[in-house]
Amino acid sequence: MLGPPTKNHNLDHAESDDEALLDSSEAAEVIPDDPDHPMDSDDEGEQADGAGEEIELQNDSIAHFDLHSDSIFCIANHPLTSNVIATGGGDDTTYIFDVELPSPLLPPSYESNLSATGSSLEPITKLLGHTDSVNAINYTLPTGKYLLTGGLDGQLRVHLATTTGQAYPLVASAQEVPEINFLAPCPHPSYPDAFAVGANDGSVWIYQIDDQDKDNHLQVIQAYYLHTESCTAGAWTPDGKLLVTVSEEGSLYAWDPFGEATAAGITSSSSGQAVVALTAADQRFAIEGGLFSVAVAPSGAFLAVGGAHGMIRIVGLPLLNNPSSSSSKSATQSLRGGGAKNKAGGKKQASGPVDAAGSGSQAGQILASIQIQSESIETLAFSPHHSLLAAGSVDGSIVLFDSKNRFAVRRHIKEAHEEFAVVKVAFGVGSDEAWFLTSCGMDGVVRRWDCRGHSGAGAAGAGAGAGAGAGGQQQGLVRKWRGHRGEGEGGGVLGFVLADRGKVVTAGDDAVSLVFA
């Protein structure tokens, strides 16, 4: 049996609403509909959703340079006048500017308070000629006489770094490779204005600029072709006698471009061209995924290479009878002890045969294998005056190792740049400054760390970097500079140089170079 009909409450409300409506004849004024008039509810909804909210960027810079129209991929400063900066970018352009010139804050597009905005630093000169991104830049040693630029177009261009005027005239160019990855000036006093080029085809080139030869300014001293994949990084020994390069296929070579190792009776048993040769075929050395960074100890006795999965290898170098040979030998001997375990990595040190003869050193021997970080080691740096090695990883961490204590971990800053890749680490040059490490990352932040003592050192000064991430707390953070876009917002810091009076000058993925002090 059917129940009573259900009452429609909505219908009742509609009827009562109709009764409450005014008849048009009773209204004092009839307002016509305007289809173009925005509804109040839409505006309120947008405000509630936070649309159009102003985003403020913290800016700690004292000056900026913003004439690049694309990412700044590389940066260098003059070896004698460190405030003169050269940058190369994705706009195929090189700029030179002086960071001593006064300029306040970020460009207008970055500032929420436009009244606080200053103009960009003025360029000394602008250099064109590349047809693809300028990927590498450096000044020659010892006087910075020439500026070198290398591009993804494979061009090598050499400009005279004039001290007066604004010309920086082109004196030589070459195009021997598809892409240039790095340019490394040689510090050898007998070979001024020599430098190395590493290319994406694996080749390594040694050039010297001869200003006496008007027909052939740019002279090839050596060319090497043992790497079978992209040559990712290179570094000279402090005396400039050997060049060390690494590759994506996992090989390491120490080259003797001037023949001084050969003259000293040092040769390699596995390569006729390199005095040290290690490849992935040696399982003790192999790092699956390749090598991406290299640094040579100040003594010249050993080097560090960094690769995929947080792997680091310490390898001995031959001693070439220089004044620091005795200290170099003691530094190498401190790493010996084939059966003992490496404190840093918890693994045994290699005790295989020496790959190159010479003064009883451990040249070519793997002295330590380390794995503390979880992702690729993108940057390595030795302190010039203290027994510290810093390693920066894609996992956002920085590790400090003690090279005099079998590379024991001095400090592990697990979130130095939060979860963003660490791009570069560098120690200061002077004895006091060499305790301080500067780092930059894809989070868009530059940080400075006090590396004295162990993990608790420098905590008292951490207040200067207020707002540090968990990794910075109690880890020696003393300064933190912001101003670049980062954290996945089309930014990050792709490099920096240390200029005069403690200034840090950056290369931004956001096409801006900032000056911090």
C-alpha positions in Angstrom: 0.0 0.0 0.0 1.4 3.4 -1.0 2.1 5.9 1.8 1.1 9.5 1.9 2.6 11.8 -0.8 6.0 13.3 0.1 6.0 17.1 0.7 8.3 19.1 -1.6 10.0 21.5 0.8 11.9 23.3 -2.1 8.6 23.9 -3.9 7.1 25.5 -0.7 10.2 27.8 -0.4 9.8 28.8 -4.0 6.1 29.7 -3.5 6.9 31.7 -0.4 9.7 33.5 -2.3 7.4 34.4 -5.1 4.9 35.9 -2.6 7.7 38.1 -1.3 8.7 39.5 -4.7 7.6 43.1 -5.6 5.6 43.7 -8.7 7.3 46.0 -11.2 4.6 48.6 -10.8 5.4 48.8 -7.1 9.2 49.4 -7.5 10.5 52.9 -7.3 13.2 52.2 -9.9 13.9 49.3 -12.3 17.6 48.7 -13.0 18.2 47.1 -16.4 20.5 44.0 -16.6 24.1 44.7 -17.7 25.7 41.5 -19.1 29.2 43.1 -19.1 29.2 44.0 -15.4 31.4 41.5 -13.4 29.7 39.6 -10.6 30.8 40.5 -7.1 30.9 36.8 -6.2 33.6 36.2 -8.9 35.9 38.9 -7.5 35.4 37.6 -4.0 36.2 34.1 -5.1 39.4 35.2 -6.8 40.6 37.0 -3.7 39.7 34.0 -1.6 41.7 31.8 -3.9 44.7 34.1 -3.6 44.8 35.0 -7.3 47.1 37.9 -8.1 48.9 37.6 -4.7 52.2 39.6 -4.7 55.3 37.4 -4.3 58.1 39.1 -2.5 61.7 38.0 -3.1 64.3 38.6 -0.4 67.2 40.4 -1.9 70.5 40.6 0.0 72.6 41.9 -2.9 74.5 45.2 -3.0 74.6 45.4 -6.8 73.4 43.5 -9.9 74.1 43.0 -13.6 71.1 42.1 -15.7 71.9 42.7 -19.4 72.0 39.0 -20.3 68.7 37.9 -21.8 69.1 34.2 -20.9 70.8 32.0 -18.3 74.3 32.9 -17.2 76.2 29.6 -17.6 79.7 30.6 -16.6 81.6 33.3 -14.7 85.2 34.3 -14.1 87.2 37.1 -12.6 90.5 38.7 -13.5 93.4 37.1 -11.6 95.0 40.5 -10.7 91.9 42.6 -10.5 89.3 40.4 -9.0 86.5 42.9 -9.2 86.5 42.7 -13.0 84.0 40.0 -13.9 83.3 38.2 -17.2 80.1 36.2 -17.7 78.8 34.1 -20.6 75.3 33.0 -21.2 72.6 31.3 -23.2 72.1 34.4 -25.2 75.5 33.6 -27.0 77.0 36.7 -25.4 79.9 37.6 -23.1 79.8 40.7 -20.9 82.6 42.2 -18.8 81.8 44.5 -15.9 83.3 45.9 -12.7 81.6 45.2 -9.4 83.2 48.2 -7.8 80.7 50.4 -9.6 77.8 51.5 -7.3 74.4 50.0 -7.8 71.7 49.0 -5.3 69.2 46.3 -5.7 67.5 44.0 -8.3 66.0 45.0 -11.6 62.4 46.3 -11.6 60.8 43.1 -12.7 62.1 41.4 -9.5 61.1 44.1 -7.0 57.7 44.4 -5.2 58.8 47.9 -4.0 59.9 49.7 -7.2 61.0 52.7 -5.3 63.9 50.6 -3.9 65.1 49.6 -7.3 68.5 50.7 -8.7 70.0 50.4 -12.2 72.2 47.6 -13.5 75.9 47.8 -13.3 77.3 49.2 -16.6 79.3 46.8 -18.8 82.9 47.5 -19.7 82.3 45.7 -23.0 80.0 43.3 -24.7 81.5 40.5 -26.9 79.6 38.7 -29.7 80.7 36.0 -32.2 79.4 32.8 -30.7 76.4 31.2 -32.4 75.3 29.1 -29.4 75.5 29.4 -25.7 78.8 30.6 -24.1 79.5 27.6 -21.8 83.0 28.2 -20.5 85.0 31.3 -19.7 88.3 32.1 -18.1 91.3 34.5 -18.0 94.8 33.2 -18.8 97.5 33.1 -16.1 99.6 34.7 -14.6 98.5 38.2 -15.5 95.0 37.8 -17.1 96.3 39.1 -20.4 93.7 37.2 -22.4 90.0 36.3 -21.9 89.0 32.9 -23.2 85.4 31.9 -24.1 84.1 28.5 -25.2 80.7 27.7 -26.6 78.3 25.0 -27.4 79.0 25.9 -31.0 82.5 24.5 -30.5 84.2 27.9 -30.9 87.2 28.9 -28.9 87.6 32.7 -28.9 90.6 34.6 -27.5 90.3 38.3 -26.6 93.0 40.7 -25.5 91.9 41.8 -22.0 92.8 45.4 -22.3 93.3 47.4 -19.1 92.3 50.7 -20.8 89.4 51.3 -23.1 86.5 49.0 -23.7 87.5 47.0 -26.8 88.7 43.5 -25.7 89.7 42.9 -29.3 89.5 39.4 -30.8 93.1 38.1 -31.4 92.4 34.4 -32.3 89.7 31.8 -32.7 89.5 28.1 -33.4 86.8 25.5 -33.9 88.1 21.9 -33.5 85.3 20.3 -31.5 81.5 20.1 -31.4 81.1 21.6 -27.9 83.5 23.0 -25.3 82.8 21.9 -21.7 85.6 23.7 -19.8 88.6 26.0 -20.1 91.4 25.6 -17.6 94.3 28.2 -17.5 97.7 26.7 -16.8 99.7 28.1 -13.8 103.1 26.9 -15.0 105.4 29.9 -14.8 107.4 28.8 -17.9 104.3 28.6 -20.1 102.4 31.9 -19.6 99.0 32.1 -21.3 98.7 28.3 -21.8 95.4 26.6 -21.1 93.4 23.4 -21.6 90.2 22.8 -23.3 87.8 19.8 -22.6 85.2 18.9 -25.2 82.0 16.9 -25.4 83.7 14.4 -27.9 86.1 13.4 -25.2 89.1 15.2 -26.7 91.5 17.4 -24.6 93.5 20.2 -26.1 96.4 22.2 -24.8 97.0 25.6 -26.3 99.4 28.5 -25.8 98.9 32.0 -27.0 102.0 33.4 -28.7 101.7 37.2 -29.2 105.1 37.2 -31.1 103.7 35.1 -33.9 101.4 37.4 -35.7 100.3 34.7 -38.2 99.6 32.0 -35.6 98.6 33.5 -32.2 96.9 30.3 -31.0 99.2 27.3 -31.0 98.3 23.7 -30.2 100.8 22.2 -27.9 99.1 18.8 -27.4 95.8 17.1 -28.3 94.6 13.9 -26.5 91.9 11.5 -27.6 91.8 8.7 -24.9 88.5 9.6 -23.4 85.7 7.9 -25.3 82.9 10.1 -24.0 82.4 13.7 -23.0 85.3 15.2 -21.0 83.4 16.7 -18.1 86.1 18.3 -15.9 89.8 19.1 -15.7 92.3 20.6 -13.3 96.0 21.4 -13.3 98.4 20.5 -10.6 99.4 23.6 -8.6 102.8 23.8 -10.4 101.1 23.5 -13.8 103.2 20.5 -14.9 100.3 18.0 -15.1 96.7 18.2 -16.3 94.1 15.9 -14.9 90.8 15.2 -16.8 87.8 12.9 -16.2 85.0 11.7 -18.5 81.4 10.5 -18.5 82.6 7.0 -19.3 84.5 6.9 -16.0 88.1 7.4 -17.1 90.8 9.5 -15.4 94.0 10.6 -17.1 96.9 12.7 -15.9 98.6 14.3 -18.9 102.2 15.5 -19.2 101.8 18.2 -21.9 105.2 19.8 -21.4 107.2 16.5 -21.1 108.5 17.2 -17.6 107.3 13.9 -16.2 108.9 12.0 -19.0 112.1 13.9 -18.6 112.1 12.9 -14.9 111.7 9.2 -15.9 108.1 9.0 -15.0 106.0 7.0 -17.5 102.8 5.0 -17.4 102.7 1.3 -17.8 99.2 1.4 -19.3 99.3 4.5 -21.5 101.9 6.0 -23.7 100.3 9.4 -23.5 99.3 9.8 -19.8 101.4 9.4 -16.7 98.3 8.2 -14.8 95.6 6.2 -16.5 92.6 4.7 -14.8 89.4 3.5 -16.4 86.2 1.7 -15.6 87.9 -1.5 -16.7 89.6 -1.5 -13.3 86.9 -2.6 -10.9 88.6 -0.9 -7.9 88.2 2.4 -9.7 85.0 1.9 -11.7 82.0 4.2 -11.0 78.9 3.3 -12.9 77.4 6.5 -14.3 80.7 8.3 -14.9 82.9 11.1 -13.4 81.8 14.7 -13.1 84.4 16.6 -11.0 88.1 16.6 -10.1 90.3 18.6 -7.7 94.1 18.4 -7.0 95.5 18.7 -3.5 97.6 21.8 -2.8 100.6 19.5 -2.3 100.1 18.0 -5.8 100.6 14.6 -4.2 97.1 13.3 -4.9 93.7 14.2 -6.4 90.0 13.6 -5.8 87.5 12.6 -8.5 83.7 12.7 -7.9 81.1 10.7 -9.8 77.7 9.2 -9.8 76.0 7.8 -6.6 78.1 9.9 -4.3 81.3 8.0 -5.2 84.7 9.6 -4.6 88.2 8.2 -5.4 91.5 9.5 -4.1 94.4 8.8 -6.5 98.1 9.4 -6.1 100.0 11.6 -8.5 103.7 11.4 -9.4 106.2 13.8 -7.8 108.2 15.9 -10.2 111.1 17.0 -7.9 109.6 20.3 -7.0 110.4 22.2 -3.7 107.3 20.7 -2.0 108.3 17.1 -2.8 109.1 16.2 0.8 105.8 17.6 2.1 104.0 16.0 -0.8 105.5 12.6 0.0 104.5 12.8 3.6 101.0 13.8 2.6 100.8 10.7 0.4 102.3 8.4 3.0 99.7 9.5 5.5 97.2 7.8 3.3 99.0 4.5 3.2 98.0 1.3 5.0 96.6 -1.1 2.5 95.0 -3.4 5.0 93.5 -0.7 7.2 89.9 0.5 6.7 89.2 3.9 5.3 87.4 5.8 8.1 85.4 7.9 5.6 83.9 5.2 3.5 84.3 2.2 5.8 86.1 0.4 2.9 89.6 -1.0 2.5 92.1 1.2 0.7 93.5 -0.1 -2.6 96.9 -1.8 -2.4 97.4 -2.6 -6.0 100.6 -2.0 -8.0 101.8 1.5 -8.7 100.8 2.6 -12.2 103.7 5.0 -12.7 107.2 4.9 -11.4 108.8 7.9 -9.8 110.5 8.8 -6.5 108.7 5.9 -4.7 105.4 7.7 -4.8 102.0 6.0 -5.1 101.3 7.6 -8.5 98.3 6.1 -10.1 97.3 4.1 -7.0 93.8 4.3 -5.6 94.4 5.6 -2.1 90.8 5.7 -0.9 87.3 4.9 -2.0 84.6 7.0 -0.4 80.8 7.0 -0.5 79.0 9.2 2.0 76.5 11.1 -0.3 73.7 9.5 -2.2 73.8 11.3 -5.6 76.4 12.6 -8.1 79.4 14.6 -6.8 79.2 17.8 -8.9 81.9 19.8 -7.2 85.1 19.2 -5.2 87.5 21.7 -3.6 90.6 21.5 -1.4 91.3 24.2 1.2 94.6 25.9 0.1 96.0 26.1 3.6 94.2 23.4 5.6 93.7 19.6 5.3 90.1 19.8 4.1 88.3 18.5 1.1 84.8 19.6 0.4 82.3 17.7 -1.8 79.0 19.0 -3.0 76.3 16.6 -4.2 73.1 16.7 -6.3 71.4 15.4 -3.1 71.8 18.9 -1.6 74.5 17.9 0.9 78.1 19.0 1.5 80.7 16.7 3.2 84.0 17.9 4.7 86.8 15.3 4.7 90.1 15.5 6.6 92.9 14.7 4.1 95.5 14.2 6.9 93.3 11.7 8.7 92.7 9.2 5.9 89.8 11.3 4.7 87.7 10.9 7.8 84.4 12.8 7.7 84.9 16.1 9.5 81.3 17.2 8.9 78.3 16.1 6.9 75.8 18.9 6.2 72.9 16.8 4.9 70.6 19.6 3.8 73.2 22.3 3.0 70.9 23.5 0.1 67.8 21.6 1.2 66.8 19.1 -1.4 68.4 21.1 -4.3 71.7 20.3 -6.0 74.9 21.8 -4.8 76.5 23.4 -7.9 79.8 24.7 -6.6 81.9 24.9 -3.4 85.1 27.0 -3.0 87.4 27.9 -0.1 88.8 31.3 0.5 92.3 32.0 -0.6 94.1 33.6 2.4 95.1 31.6 5.5 92.2 32.8 7.6 89.7 32.8 4.7 90.7 29.2 3.9 88.7 28.0 6.9 85.5 29.3 5.2 83.7 27.5 2.5 81.2 29.2 0.1 78.6 27.2 -1.7 75.8 27.8 -4.2 72.9 25.6 -5.3 69.8 25.3 -7.4 67.8 26.6 -4.5 69.0 30.1 -5.6 70.9 30.6 -2.3 74.6 31.3 -1.6 75.9 30.1 1.8 79.1 30.5 3.7 80.3 27.9 6.2 82.9 28.0 9.0 84.8 24.8 8.7 86.9 25.0 11.8 86.4 22.1 14.3 83.8 19.4 13.9 80.1 19.5 13.4 79.4 21.8 16.4 81.9 24.4 15.2 80.6 27.8 14.1 77.2 27.3 15.7 77.5 30.5 17.6 77.8 32.4 14.3 74.9 30.7 12.7 72.6 33.6 13.7 74.0 35.6 10.8 72.3 33.1 8.5 69.0 33.1 10.3 66.4 31.0 8.6 68.7 28.2 7.5 67.4 24.8 6.7 67.8 21.9 9.0 71.1 21.0 7.4 72.5 24.5 8.3 71.6 24.4 12.0 74.6 23.7 14.2 76.7 23.0 11.1 78.8 26.2 10.9 76.6 28.3 8.7 77.7 32.0 9.1 76.0 33.7 6.1 73.2 33.1 3.7 72.5 35.3 0.7 69.2 35.4 -1.2 68.1 37.2 -4.3 68.0 34.7 -7.1 64.9 32.8 -8.1 65.3 29.2 -7.2 63.5 26.1 -5.9 62.1 25.1 -9.2 61.0 28.7 -10.1 63.2 29.0 -13.2 66.3 29.9 -11.2 69.2 28.7 -9.2 72.9 29.8 -9.0 75.0 28.2 -11.6 78.3 29.5 -10.3 80.2 32.2 -8.5 83.5 33.9 -8.0 85.1 35.4 -4.9 86.0 39.0 -5.5 87.9 41.7 -3.5 87.0 42.4 0.1 84.9 39.4 0.6 82.4 39.9 -2.2 80.7 37.0 -3.9 79.5 37.5 -7.5 77.1 35.0 -8.9 76.0 33.5 -12.3 72.2 33.1 -12.2 70.0 30.7 -14.1 67.6 33.7 -14.0 69.9 35.7 -16.3 71.1 38.0 -13.4 74.5 38.3 -11.7 74.2 39.5 -8.1 77.0 40.9 -5.9 76.9 39.9 -2.2 79.0 41.3 0.6 
